[in-house]
Amino acid sequence: MRPPRDRYTHGHHESVLRSHRWRTAENSAGYLLPHLRPGMALLDVGCGPGSITVDLAHRVAPGRVAAVDASAEVIELARAAAGSAGLENLSFEVGDVYALDHEGASFDVVHAHQVVQHLSEPVRALVEMRRVLKPDGLLAVRDGDYGGFFWSPADEMLDRWLVLYHELTAANRTEADAGRHLPAWVRAAGFGSVEVSSSTWTFAAPEDRAFWGGLWADRVVESEFARQSVEYGLSTPDELAAIADAFTRWTEDDDGVFVTVHVEVLARP
């Protein structure tokens, strides 16, 4: 969903896709679900491997669902997921969030989950989403706010991970704390009616700690996060390995808890 000047901090390593495939409409778009009804036309921007998209397509069927992402590799994974679900009202295409390949006023709903935080021009992207919405359409955007994340027990290397994440996103000219800025960005994009809520993902049960800590332990040494951190001179392989070890320690602590904070906005033109 980005032109070449936008660099995706996470990339599409397996540890990243592991997180994306875990997402469902229920755990990631609950704020939107009461507003959906059969027959709606919906656009999913930055759809990733399509796990949320498939759920949304079930809810608006027989309405059409179009989904776009910047990565051709990920779009192929999403198409496979849709094929396994037997959906005929859903299509996936490679696309650009700044220049959506759809006519104006053509969708009842435009949905974007954890997309705006990775864009160097978030308001410009939201203006483009507004363009393709019908006059009475609904924008639904949800983004994390890393500055609001918290965990226990304390670990100085996890503290360093959070600082490094902010340094890396700043180098990519994107906003790690996007959640808190969403309402202002949406209004700046010309939306008149804005409803704001928040929600969390909480990882505390053993299986949840294994999932979250495990994927980050892998991500900080194997994904684009690792490669870019070293390329920009922000970290070293040794430091990244120490951060990975900290995530593993957290995973193994029976008292461990990690809470990620998200802001969500429903808006109309």
Secondary structure in CASP SS format (residue, H / E / C, confidence):
PFRMAT SS
TARGET T0000
AUTHOR 0000-0000-0000
METHOD secondary structure of the structure
MODEL  1
M C 1.00
R C 1.00
P C 1.00
P C 1.00
R C 1.00
D C 1.00
R C 1.00
Y C 1.00
T C 1.00
H C 1.00
G C 1.00
H C 1.00
H C 1.00
E H 1.00
S H 1.00
V H 1.00
L H 1.00
R H 1.00
S H 1.00
H H 1.00
R H 1.00
W H 1.00
R C 1.00
T C 1.00
A H 1.00
E H 1.00
N H 1.00
S H 1.00
A C 1.00
G C 1.00
Y C 1.00
L C 1.00
L H 1.00
P H 1.00
H H 1.00
L C 1.00
R C 1.00
P C 1.00
G C 1.00
M C 1.00
A C 1.00
L E 1.00
L E 1.00
D E 1.00
V E 1.00
G C 1.00
C C 1.00
G C 1.00
P C 1.00
G C 1.00
S H 1.00
I H 1.00
T H 1.00
V H 1.00
D H 1.00
L H 1.00
A H 1.00
H H 1.00
R H 1.00
V H 1.00
A C 1.00
P C 1.00
G C 1.00
R C 1.00
V E 1.00
A E 1.00
A E 1.00
V E 1.00
D E 1.00
A C 1.00
S C 1.00
A H 1.00
E H 1.00
V H 1.00
I H 1.00
E H 1.00
L H 1.00
A H 1.00
R H 1.00
A H 1.00
A H 1.00
A H 1.00
G H 1.00
S H 1.00
A H 1.00
G C 1.00
L C 1.00
E C 1.00
N C 1.00
L E 1.00
S E 1.00
F E 1.00
E E 1.00
V E 1.00
G C 1.00
D C 1.00
V C 1.00
Y C 1.00
A C 1.00
L C 1.00
D C 1.00
H C 1.00
E C 1.00
G C 1.00
A C 1.00
S C 1.00
F E 1.00
D E 1.00
V E 1.00
V E 1.00
H E 1.00
A E 1.00
H E 1.00
Q C 1.00
V C 1.00
V H 1.00
Q H 1.00
H H 1.00
L C 1.00
S C 1.00
E C 1.00
P H 1.00
V H 1.00
R H 1.00
A H 1.00
L H 1.00
V H 1.00
E H 1.00
M H 1.00
R H 1.00
R H 1.00
V H 1.00
L E 1.00
K E 1.00
P E 1.00
D E 1.00
G E 1.00
L E 1.00
L E 1.00
A E 1.00
V E 1.00
R E 1.00
D E 1.00
G E 1.00
D C 1.00
Y H 1.00
G H 1.00
G H 1.00
F C 1.00
F E 1.00
W E 1.00
S E 1.00
P C 1.00
A C 1.00
D C 1.00
E H 1.00
M H 1.00
L H 1.00
D H 1.00
R H 1.00
W H 1.00
L H 1.00
V H 1.00
L H 1.00
Y H 1.00
H H 1.00
E H 1.00
L H 1.00
T H 1.00
A H 1.00
A H 1.00
N C 1.00
R C 1.00
T C 1.00
E C 1.00
A C 1.00
D C 1.00
A H 1.00
G H 1.00
R H 1.00
H H 1.00
L H 1.00
P H 1.00
A H 1.00
W H 1.00
V H 1.00
R H 1.00
A H 1.00
A C 1.00
G C 1.00
F C 1.00
G C 1.00
S E 1.00
V E 1.00
E E 1.00
V E 1.00
S E 1.00
S E 1.00
S E 1.00
T E 1.00
W E 1.00
T E 1.00
F E 1.00
A C 1.00
A C 1.00
P H 1.00
E H 1.00
D H 1.00
R H 1.00
A H 1.00
F H 1.00
W H 1.00
G H 1.00
G H 1.00
L H 1.00
W H 1.00
A H 1.00
D H 1.00
R H 1.00
V H 1.00
V H 1.00
E H 1.00
S C 1.00
E H 1.00
F H 1.00
A H 1.00
R H 1.00
Q H 1.00
S H 1.00
V H 1.00
E H 1.00
Y C 1.00
G C 1.00
L C 1.00
S C 1.00
T C 1.00
P H 1.00
D H 1.00
E H 1.00
L H 1.00
A H 1.00
A H 1.00
I H 1.00
A H 1.00
D H 1.00
A H 1.00
F H 1.00
T H 1.00
R H 1.00
W H 1.00
T H 1.00
E H 1.00
D C 1.00
D C 1.00
D C 1.00
G C 1.00
V E 1.00
F E 1.00
V E 1.00
T E 1.00
V E 1.00
H E 1.00
V E 1.00
E E 1.00
V E 1.00
L E 1.00
A E 1.00
R E 1.00
P C 1.00
END
